[in-house]
Amino acid sequence: MDKIKNLDRTKIVTFAVIFIAALIAALILLNIFVPKKTDELAAQQRQRSQAVTVRVTPVSTGTIERSVIINGEILARNQVTIFPTVGGRLAEMRVGIGDRVSRGSIVAMVDPSRPGEVYSRSPVISTVSGTVLNAPFSIGDTVTTQSGVYIVGDLSYLLVETHVPERFVASVRQGMRAVLWFEAIPGERFNAEVTEVNPVIDPVTRTLRIRLRFLNPDARIRAGMFATISLVTNRKVDIPVIQRTSVISTYGSWIVFVVDEDNIARRREVTLGIENEDFVEVLSGVTLEENVVSAGQNFLTDGDPVRIVD
């Protein structure tokens, strides 16, 4: 009987030892895996709370035009100065500013008489048909054969004359397009194209004279008006473009941040082409449809988590 009791006691002790060992093993396993999962969850929460808020714009294709802003003056075609054939006193002026004249018509009379010598009046004849644009002399003035009595021009066809700075001369050619606007006609734009390019640069001003014609003439545009001209010097179509605000200049190179599928910002060095006020051409570094950070990129480093907002 005592042997049976001792055997039962031994079994109970053995079972207790095994149970305690199992419990200790379970606690050890919990200490190993549960904190690890907790740490991972905490890390994810920290990552979400530390994510930088950004706005992204996909790389897309577009058209970029590079322009130079210059000033110009509206001129009449065939603007000609009318000179007398003899010198003397301007005795008669038959037309005034704004009047129409015909080629061969008499526009003024000059009296070449001198004290003690009387001569017949000599007519001043217009050499072109057009409108009188300027009449700098008055009756009674003394004129010579070098005095321009009238300036006559053809107002039915207006030109724009301007001067392009030397650094843009290599891009200038006939057929280039331009957009013009006037203070006298606010809120409207007029299209023009280059029709004449002077082959020589002015040695004093270091500019190149060009002339343009209007593609959409308007009766409100008058000779002598002052125009602001946006001359397109370079144009590219269907090229990869990104917003200028996306690009960061650092240590002589250009970088952008691209957001991957895990919402992680990746630093990319890019090569840029031509640009305008809003967009810039991308020659290398990103591909079409990649999401480029366009706002908030100044707070990013490579590998940072981000939160995208519209």
C-alpha atoms as a printed R data frame, in Angstrom:
    type eleno elety resid chain resno      x       y        z
1   ATOM     1    CA   MET     A     1  0.000   0.000    0.000
2   ATOM     2    CA   ASP     A     2  2.825   2.343    0.859
3   ATOM     3    CA   LYS     A     3  4.426   1.530   -2.476
4   ATOM     4    CA   ILE     A     4  1.257   2.616   -4.312
5   ATOM     5    CA   LYS     A     5  1.138   5.881   -2.424
6   ATOM     6    CA   ASN     A     6  4.792   6.563   -3.169
7   ATOM     7    CA   LEU     A     7  4.160   5.866   -6.872
8   ATOM     8    CA   ASP     A     8  1.207   8.277   -6.983
9   ATOM     9    CA   ARG     A     9  3.244  10.934   -5.208
10  ATOM    10    CA   THR     A    10  6.029  10.495   -7.742
11  ATOM    11    CA   LYS     A    11  3.602  10.884  -10.675
12  ATOM    12    CA   ILE     A    12  2.109  14.014   -9.154
13  ATOM    13    CA   VAL     A    13  5.531  15.553   -8.661
14  ATOM    14    CA   THR     A    14  6.558  14.640  -12.199
15  ATOM    15    CA   PHE     A    15  3.395  16.137  -13.647
16  ATOM    16    CA   ALA     A    16  3.873  19.284  -11.607
17  ATOM    17    CA   VAL     A    17  7.438  19.629  -12.832
18  ATOM    18    CA   ILE     A    18  6.360  19.172  -16.456
19  ATOM    19    CA   PHE     A    19  3.534  21.691  -16.040
20  ATOM    20    CA   ILE     A    20  5.839  24.263  -14.501
21  ATOM    21    CA   ALA     A    21  8.407  23.713  -17.280
22  ATOM    22    CA   ALA     A    22  5.717  24.147  -19.940
23  ATOM    23    CA   LEU     A    23  4.463  27.299  -18.270
24  ATOM    24    CA   ILE     A    24  7.987  28.713  -18.126
25  ATOM    25    CA   ALA     A    25  8.505  27.864  -21.817
26  ATOM    26    CA   ALA     A    26  5.238  29.576  -22.742
27  ATOM    27    CA   LEU     A    27  6.215  32.687  -20.836
28  ATOM    28    CA   ILE     A    28  9.574  32.727  -22.571
29  ATOM    29    CA   LEU     A    29  7.906  32.434  -25.976
30  ATOM    30    CA   LEU     A    30  5.515  35.249  -25.130
31  ATOM    31    CA   ASN     A    31  8.410  37.439  -24.083
32  ATOM    32    CA   ILE     A    32 10.122  36.747  -27.402
33  ATOM    33    CA   PHE     A    33  7.278  37.190  -29.925
34  ATOM    34    CA   VAL     A    34  4.702  39.468  -28.359
35  ATOM    35    CA   PRO     A    35  7.125  42.378  -27.758
36  ATOM    36    CA   LYS     A    36  8.414  41.966  -31.299
37  ATOM    37    CA   LYS     A    37  4.932  42.332  -32.745
38  ATOM    38    CA   THR     A    38  4.236  45.195  -30.392
39  ATOM    39    CA   ASP     A    39  7.432  46.899  -31.504
40  ATOM    40    CA   GLU     A    40  6.467  46.434  -35.152
41  ATOM    41    CA   LEU     A    41  3.030  47.945  -34.567
42  ATOM    42    CA   ALA     A    42  4.567  50.826  -32.650
43  ATOM    43    CA   ALA     A    43  7.080  51.413  -35.434
44  ATOM    44    CA   GLN     A    44  4.302  51.459  -38.004
45  ATOM    45    CA   GLN     A    45  2.330  53.930  -35.916
46  ATOM    46    CA   ARG     A    46  5.407  56.124  -35.514
47  ATOM    47    CA   GLN     A    47  6.005  55.918  -39.251
48  ATOM    48    CA   ARG     A    48  2.454  57.019  -39.990
49  ATOM    49    CA   SER     A    49  2.656  59.859  -37.494
50  ATOM    50    CA   GLN     A    50  6.019  61.007  -38.929
51  ATOM    51    CA   ALA     A    51  4.893  60.870  -42.599
52  ATOM    52    CA   VAL     A    52  5.443  64.136  -44.470
53  ATOM    53    CA   THR     A    53  2.371  65.593  -46.154
54  ATOM    54    CA   VAL     A    54  3.019  66.156  -49.855
55  ATOM    55    CA   ARG     A    55  1.249  66.799  -53.128
56  ATOM    56    CA   VAL     A    56  2.252  64.810  -56.209
57  ATOM    57    CA   THR     A    57  1.906  65.343  -59.952
58  ATOM    58    CA   PRO     A    58  2.531  62.600  -62.519
59  ATOM    59    CA   VAL     A    59  5.128  63.055  -65.236
60  ATOM    60    CA   SER     A    60  3.197  63.808  -68.431
61  ATOM    61    CA   THR     A    61  3.787  64.900  -72.011
62  ATOM    62    CA   GLY     A    62  3.298  68.495  -73.030
63  ATOM    63    CA   THR     A    63  4.435  71.424  -75.139
64  ATOM    64    CA   ILE     A    64  6.927  73.990  -73.887
65  ATOM    65    CA   GLU     A    65  7.719  77.308  -75.488
66  ATOM    66    CA   ARG     A    66 10.643  79.465  -74.467
67  ATOM    67    CA   SER     A    67 10.021  83.164  -75.038
68  ATOM    68    CA   VAL     A    68 11.802  86.472  -74.761
69  ATOM    69    CA   ILE     A    69  9.843  89.604  -73.808
70  ATOM    70    CA   ILE     A    70 10.805  92.703  -75.798
71  ATOM    71    CA   ASN     A    71  9.220  95.995  -76.850
72  ATOM    72    CA   GLY     A    72  8.396  97.175  -80.335
73  ATOM    73    CA   GLU     A    73  6.735  99.886  -82.396
74  ATOM    74    CA   ILE     A    74  3.987  99.671  -84.984
75  ATOM    75    CA   LEU     A    75  5.022 100.997  -88.403
76  ATOM    76    CA   ALA     A    76  3.243 101.534  -91.695
77  ATOM    77    CA   ARG     A    77  4.485  99.618  -94.709
78  ATOM    78    CA   ASN     A    78  6.315 101.727  -97.304
79  ATOM    79    CA   GLN     A    79  6.739 104.613  -94.913
80  ATOM    80    CA   VAL     A    80  8.350 107.309  -97.071
81  ATOM    81    CA   THR     A    81  9.589 110.860  -96.414
82  ATOM    82    CA   ILE     A    82  8.602 113.475  -99.005
83  ATOM    83    CA   PHE     A    83 11.276 116.095  -99.860
84  ATOM    84    CA   PRO     A    84 11.017 119.312 -101.913
85  ATOM    85    CA   THR     A    85 13.068 119.623 -105.107
86  ATOM    86    CA   VAL     A    86 14.213 123.178 -104.265
87  ATOM    87    CA   GLY     A    87 14.936 125.124 -101.118
88  ATOM    88    CA   GLY     A    88 13.007 128.185 -100.001
89  ATOM    89    CA   ARG     A    89 10.028 129.276  -97.932
90  ATOM    90    CA   LEU     A    90  7.208 126.789  -97.385
91  ATOM    91    CA   ALA     A    91  4.370 128.797  -98.929
92  ATOM    92    CA   GLU     A    92  1.516 126.293  -98.970
93  ATOM    93    CA   MET     A    93  0.610 122.959  -97.309
94  ATOM    94    CA   ARG     A    94 -2.262 121.216  -99.020
95  ATOM    95    CA   VAL     A    95 -2.654 118.182  -96.764
96  ATOM    96    CA   GLY     A    96 -2.417 117.471  -93.043
97  ATOM    97    CA   ILE     A    97 -1.796 114.525  -90.745
98  ATOM    98    CA   GLY     A    98 -4.277 111.741  -91.409
99  ATOM    99    CA   ASP     A    99 -5.132 112.846  -94.959
100 ATOM   100    CA   ARG     A   100 -4.924 110.413  -97.855
101 ATOM   101    CA   VAL     A   101 -2.597 111.283 -100.740
102 ATOM   102    CA   SER     A   102 -1.996 109.670 -104.106
103 ATOM   103    CA   ARG     A   103  1.240 109.091 -105.863
104 ATOM   104    CA   GLY     A   104  2.066 112.105 -108.046
105 ATOM   105    CA   SER     A   105 -0.263 114.506 -106.214
106 ATOM   106    CA   ILE     A   106  0.932 117.970 -105.136
107 ATOM   107    CA   VAL     A   107  1.085 118.139 -101.328
108 ATOM   108    CA   ALA     A   108  2.850 121.504 -100.791
109 ATOM   109    CA   MET     A   109  4.371 124.523 -102.537
110 ATOM   110    CA   VAL     A   110  7.810 126.066 -101.940
111 ATOM   111    CA   ASP     A   111  8.678 129.635 -102.851
112 ATOM   112    CA   PRO     A   112 12.370 129.803 -103.803
113 ATOM   113    CA   SER     A   113 12.333 133.602 -104.204
114 ATOM   114    CA   ARG     A   114 15.049 135.718 -102.613
115 ATOM   115    CA   PRO     A   115 15.300 139.444 -101.932
116 ATOM   116    CA   GLY     A   116 15.444 141.092 -105.354
117 ATOM   117    CA   GLU     A   117 14.779 137.778 -107.123
118 ATOM   118    CA   VAL     A   118 11.293 136.429 -107.746
119 ATOM   119    CA   TYR     A   119 10.760 132.855 -108.854
120 ATOM   120    CA   SER     A   120  7.741 130.707 -109.484
121 ATOM   121    CA   ARG     A   121  6.594 128.457 -106.707
122 ATOM   122    CA   SER     A   122  7.858 124.873 -106.892
123 ATOM   123    CA   PRO     A   123  5.458 121.998 -106.129
124 ATOM   124    CA   VAL     A   124  6.264 119.243 -103.610
125 ATOM   125    CA   ILE     A   125  5.006 115.962 -105.069
126 ATOM   126    CA   SER     A   126  4.197 112.758 -103.169
127 ATOM   127    CA   THR     A   127  6.168 109.790 -104.460
128 ATOM   128    CA   VAL     A   128  3.814 107.178 -102.940
129 ATOM   129    CA   SER     A   129  0.145 106.675 -102.149
130 ATOM   130    CA   GLY     A   130 -0.861 106.465  -98.516
131 ATOM   131    CA   THR     A   131 -1.738 108.428  -95.400
132 ATOM   132    CA   VAL     A   132  0.137 111.428  -94.028
133 ATOM   133    CA   LEU     A   133  1.739 110.277  -90.767
134 ATOM   134    CA   ASN     A   134  3.797 113.342  -89.902
135 ATOM   135    CA   ALA     A   135  4.175 116.951  -91.004
136 ATOM   136    CA   PRO     A   136  7.013 118.517  -89.010
137 ATOM   137    CA   PHE     A   137  7.017 121.926  -90.786
138 ATOM   138    CA   SER     A   138  4.600 124.853  -90.895
139 ATOM   139    CA   ILE     A   139  3.798 127.467  -93.528
140 ATOM   140    CA   GLY     A   140  6.514 130.118  -93.534
141 ATOM   141    CA   ASP     A   141  9.310 127.764  -92.451
142 ATOM   142    CA   THR     A   142 12.472 127.686  -94.509
143 ATOM   143    CA   VAL     A   143 13.152 124.278  -96.023
144 ATOM   144    CA   THR     A   144 15.929 122.716  -98.079
145 ATOM   145    CA   THR     A   145 16.090 119.751 -100.361
146 ATOM   146    CA   GLN     A   146 17.041 117.721  -97.250
147 ATOM   147    CA   SER     A   147 13.949 118.776  -95.281
148 ATOM   148    CA   GLY     A   148 11.305 116.087  -94.958
149 ATOM   149    CA   VAL     A   149  8.079 118.013  -95.417
150 ATOM   150    CA   TYR     A   150  5.799 114.977  -94.967
151 ATOM   151    CA   ILE     A   151  6.036 111.346  -93.945
152 ATOM   152    CA   VAL     A   152  3.557 109.179  -95.863
153 ATOM   153    CA   GLY     A   153  2.822 105.529  -95.170
154 ATOM   154    CA   ASP     A   154  0.494 102.738  -96.245
155 ATOM   155    CA   LEU     A   155 -1.719 102.117  -93.186
156 ATOM   156    CA   SER     A   156 -3.518  99.219  -94.857
157 ATOM   157    CA   TYR     A   157 -0.595  96.999  -93.937
158 ATOM   158    CA   LEU     A   158  1.095  97.466  -90.547
159 ATOM   159    CA   LEU     A   159  4.387  96.037  -89.375
160 ATOM   160    CA   VAL     A   160  5.962  95.618  -85.964
161 ATOM   161    CA   GLU     A   161  9.593  96.608  -85.620
162 ATOM   162    CA   THR     A   162 11.646  95.477  -82.643
163 ATOM   163    CA   HIS     A   163 15.215  94.712  -81.632
164 ATOM   164    CA   VAL     A   164 16.311  91.351  -80.224
165 ATOM   165    CA   PRO     A   165 19.205  91.214  -77.717
166 ATOM   166    CA   GLU     A   166 22.357  89.555  -79.021
167 ATOM   167    CA   ARG     A   167 22.127  86.512  -76.717
168 ATOM   168    CA   PHE     A   168 18.895  85.429  -78.465
169 ATOM   169    CA   VAL     A   169 20.008  86.110  -82.025
170 ATOM   170    CA   ALA     A   170 20.935  82.493  -82.816
171 ATOM   171    CA   SER     A   171 17.289  81.450  -82.361
172 ATOM   172    CA   VAL     A   172 15.748  84.153  -84.534
173 ATOM   173    CA   ARG     A   173 14.520  83.182  -87.995
174 ATOM   174    CA   GLN     A   174 11.759  84.053  -90.443
175 ATOM   175    CA   GLY     A   175  8.434  82.427  -89.657
176 ATOM   176    CA   MET     A   176  8.883  82.508  -85.861
177 ATOM   177    CA   ARG     A   177  5.658  83.193  -83.986
178 ATOM   178    CA   ALA     A   178  5.054  85.932  -81.450
179 ATOM   179    CA   VAL     A   179  2.247  87.252  -79.266
180 ATOM   180    CA   LEU     A   180  1.692  90.996  -78.859
181 ATOM   181    CA   TRP     A   181 -0.365  93.111  -76.497
182 ATOM   182    CA   PHE     A   182 -0.984  96.829  -76.076
183 ATOM   183    CA   GLU     A   183 -1.732  99.050  -73.111
184 ATOM   184    CA   ALA     A   184 -4.282 100.800  -75.312
185 ATOM   185    CA   ILE     A   185 -6.152  97.509  -75.889
186 ATOM   186    CA   PRO     A   186 -6.052  95.790  -72.464
187 ATOM   187    CA   GLY     A   187 -6.836  92.107  -72.043
188 ATOM   188    CA   GLU     A   188 -6.358  91.137  -75.699
189 ATOM   189    CA   ARG     A   189 -3.554  89.305  -77.500
190 ATOM   190    CA   PHE     A   190 -2.563  89.504  -81.147
191 ATOM   191    CA   ASN     A   191 -0.549  86.923  -83.095
192 ATOM   192    CA   ALA     A   192  2.300  87.820  -85.415
193 ATOM   193    CA   GLU     A   193  5.195  86.184  -87.245
194 ATOM   194    CA   VAL     A   194  8.680  87.293  -88.192
195 ATOM   195    CA   THR     A   195  8.921  88.362  -91.851
196 ATOM   196    CA   GLU     A   196 12.220  90.238  -91.935
197 ATOM   197    CA   VAL     A   197 15.511  89.640  -90.123
198 ATOM   198    CA   ASN     A   198 18.345  92.117  -90.451
199 ATOM   199    CA   PRO     A   199 21.545  90.220  -91.336
200 ATOM   200    CA   VAL     A   200 23.731  92.567  -89.251
201 ATOM   201    CA   ILE     A   201 23.769  93.252  -85.506
202 ATOM   202    CA   ASP     A   202 23.788  96.898  -84.490
203 ATOM   203    CA   PRO     A   203 27.355  97.468  -83.152
204 ATOM   204    CA   VAL     A   204 26.175 100.127  -80.692
205 ATOM   205    CA   THR     A   205 23.105  98.525  -79.095
206 ATOM   206    CA   ARG     A   206 24.207  94.892  -79.714
207 ATOM   207    CA   THR     A   207 20.716  94.063  -80.951
208 ATOM   208    CA   LEU     A   208 19.239  92.622  -84.130
209 ATOM   209    CA   ARG     A   209 16.417  94.464  -85.886
210 ATOM   210    CA   ILE     A   210 13.485  92.323  -86.978
211 ATOM   211    CA   ARG     A   211 10.034  93.016  -88.371
212 ATOM   212    CA   LEU     A   212  6.829  91.075  -87.900
213 ATOM   213    CA   ARG     A   213  3.444  91.016  -89.623
214 ATOM   214    CA   PHE     A   214  0.079  90.600  -87.922
215 ATOM   215    CA   LEU     A   215 -1.727  87.298  -88.438
216 ATOM   216    CA   ASN     A   216 -5.000  88.810  -87.215
217 ATOM   217    CA   PRO     A   217 -5.032  92.510  -88.222
218 ATOM   218    CA   ASP     A   218 -7.262  94.793  -86.180
219 ATOM   219    CA   ALA     A   219 -8.473  98.278  -87.061
220 ATOM   220    CA   ARG     A   220 -7.784  99.435  -83.494
221 ATOM   221    CA   ILE     A   221 -4.046  98.985  -84.001
222 ATOM   222    CA   ARG     A   222 -2.486 102.233  -85.187
223 ATOM   223    CA   ALA     A   223  0.925 103.145  -86.544
224 ATOM   224    CA   GLY     A   224  3.141 104.556  -83.825
225 ATOM   225    CA   MET     A   225  1.603 102.446  -81.044
226 ATOM   226    CA   PHE     A   226  3.900 100.790  -78.491
227 ATOM   227    CA   ALA     A   227  3.693  96.987  -78.239
228 ATOM   228    CA   THR     A   228  4.982  94.391  -75.797
229 ATOM   229    CA   ILE     A   229  6.136  91.298  -77.659
230 ATOM   230    CA   SER     A   230  6.571  87.716  -76.470
231 ATOM   231    CA   LEU     A   231  8.793  86.153  -79.124
232 ATOM   232    CA   VAL     A   232  8.920  82.350  -79.101
233 ATOM   233    CA   THR     A   233 12.597  81.388  -79.482
234 ATOM   234    CA   ASN     A   234 12.213  77.638  -78.908
235 ATOM   235    CA   ARG     A   235  9.269  75.219  -79.011
236 ATOM   236    CA   LYS     A   236  9.090  71.485  -78.240
237 ATOM   237    CA   VAL     A   237  6.015  69.270  -78.577
238 ATOM   238    CA   ASP     A   238  5.085  65.969  -76.836
239 ATOM   239    CA   ILE     A   239  7.988  65.938  -74.403
240 ATOM   240    CA   PRO     A   240  8.065  64.688  -70.755
241 ATOM   241    CA   VAL     A   241  7.412  67.645  -68.461
242 ATOM   242    CA   ILE     A   242  7.071  68.272  -64.729
243 ATOM   243    CA   GLN     A   243  6.159  71.342  -62.727
244 ATOM   244    CA   ARG     A   244  9.005  73.758  -62.086
245 ATOM   245    CA   THR     A   245  8.120  73.766  -58.389
246 ATOM   246    CA   SER     A   246  9.046  70.059  -58.205
247 ATOM   247    CA   VAL     A   247 12.724  70.643  -58.915
248 ATOM   248    CA   ILE     A   248 15.328  71.333  -56.224
249 ATOM   249    CA   SER     A   249 18.791  72.701  -56.989
250 ATOM   250    CA   THR     A   250 21.507  71.133  -54.841
251 ATOM   251    CA   TYR     A   251 25.290  71.200  -55.221
252 ATOM   252    CA   GLY     A   252 25.160  71.990  -58.913
253 ATOM   253    CA   SER     A   253 22.587  69.314  -59.809
254 ATOM   254    CA   TRP     A   254 18.816  69.058  -60.038
255 ATOM   255    CA   ILE     A   255 16.813  66.568  -57.968
256 ATOM   256    CA   VAL     A   256 13.195  65.568  -57.511
257 ATOM   257    CA   PHE     A   257 11.403  63.163  -55.180
258 ATOM   258    CA   VAL     A   258  9.309  60.319  -56.589
259 ATOM   259    CA   VAL     A   259  6.708  58.514  -54.436
260 ATOM   260    CA   ASP     A   260  6.638  54.715  -54.863
261 ATOM   261    CA   GLU     A   261  3.745  52.297  -54.304
262 ATOM   262    CA   ASP     A   262  4.546  52.075  -50.580
263 ATOM   263    CA   ASN     A   263  4.260  55.854  -50.176
264 ATOM   264    CA   ILE     A   264  8.006  56.199  -49.694
265 ATOM   265    CA   ALA     A   265  9.835  59.196  -51.160
266 ATOM   266    CA   ARG     A   266 12.770  58.297  -53.421
267 ATOM   267    CA   ARG     A   267 15.378  60.877  -54.370
268 ATOM   268    CA   ARG     A   268 16.160  61.140  -58.101
269 ATOM   269    CA   GLU     A   269 18.730  63.242  -59.913
270 ATOM   270    CA   VAL     A   270 17.308  64.589  -63.169
271 ATOM   271    CA   THR     A   271 18.563  66.253  -66.329
272 ATOM   272    CA   LEU     A   272 16.484  69.191  -67.485
273 ATOM   273    CA   GLY     A   273 15.821  70.759  -70.884
274 ATOM   274    CA   ILE     A   274 13.946  73.900  -71.834
275 ATOM   275    CA   GLU     A   275 11.458  75.520  -69.496
276 ATOM   276    CA   ASN     A   276  8.769  78.164  -69.272
277 ATOM   277    CA   GLU     A   277  6.987  79.892  -66.404
278 ATOM   278    CA   ASP     A   278  5.215  76.717  -65.189
279 ATOM   279    CA   PHE     A   279  6.864  73.579  -66.575
280 ATOM   280    CA   VAL     A   280 10.290  72.158  -67.366
281 ATOM   281    CA   GLU     A   281 11.361  69.434  -69.776
282 ATOM   282    CA   VAL     A   282 12.866  66.283  -68.210
283 ATOM   283    CA   LEU     A   283 15.551  64.591  -70.304
284 ATOM   284    CA   SER     A   284 16.401  61.801  -67.830
285 ATOM   285    CA   GLY     A   285 15.851  60.647  -64.252
286 ATOM   286    CA   VAL     A   286 12.100  59.977  -64.260
287 ATOM   287    CA   THR     A   287  9.639  58.228  -66.558
288 ATOM   288    CA   LEU     A   288  6.116  58.990  -67.696
289 ATOM   289    CA   GLU     A   289  3.334  58.522  -65.121
290 ATOM   290    CA   GLU     A   290  5.710  58.450  -62.140
291 ATOM   291    CA   ASN     A   291  4.388  60.542  -59.266
292 ATOM   292    CA   VAL     A   292  6.722  63.459  -58.617
293 ATOM   293    CA   VAL     A   293  6.370  65.504  -55.434
294 ATOM   294    CA   SER     A   294  5.290  68.999  -56.441
295 ATOM   295    CA   ALA     A   295  4.669  70.446  -52.946
296 ATOM   296    CA   GLY     A   296  6.393  69.592  -49.671
297 ATOM   297    CA   GLN     A   297  9.597  68.255  -51.220
298 ATOM   298    CA   ASN     A   298 11.817  70.682  -49.322
299 ATOM   299    CA   PHE     A   299 11.143  68.735  -46.111
300 ATOM   300    CA   LEU     A   300 12.009  65.307  -47.562
301 ATOM   301    CA   THR     A   301 15.027  63.038  -47.520
302 ATOM   302    CA   ASP     A   302 15.464  59.774  -49.388
303 ATOM   303    CA   GLY     A   303 13.344  57.003  -47.843
304 ATOM   304    CA   ASP     A   304 10.960  59.223  -45.888
305 ATOM   305    CA   PRO     A   305  7.335  58.041  -45.604
306 ATOM   306    CA   VAL     A   306  4.828  60.448  -47.086
307 ATOM   307    CA   ARG     A   307  1.120  61.140  -46.947
308 ATOM   308    CA   ILE     A   308 -0.369  62.288  -50.250
309 ATOM   309    CA   VAL     A   309 -3.046  64.966  -50.301
310 ATOM   310    CA   ASP     A   310 -4.929  66.437  -53.227
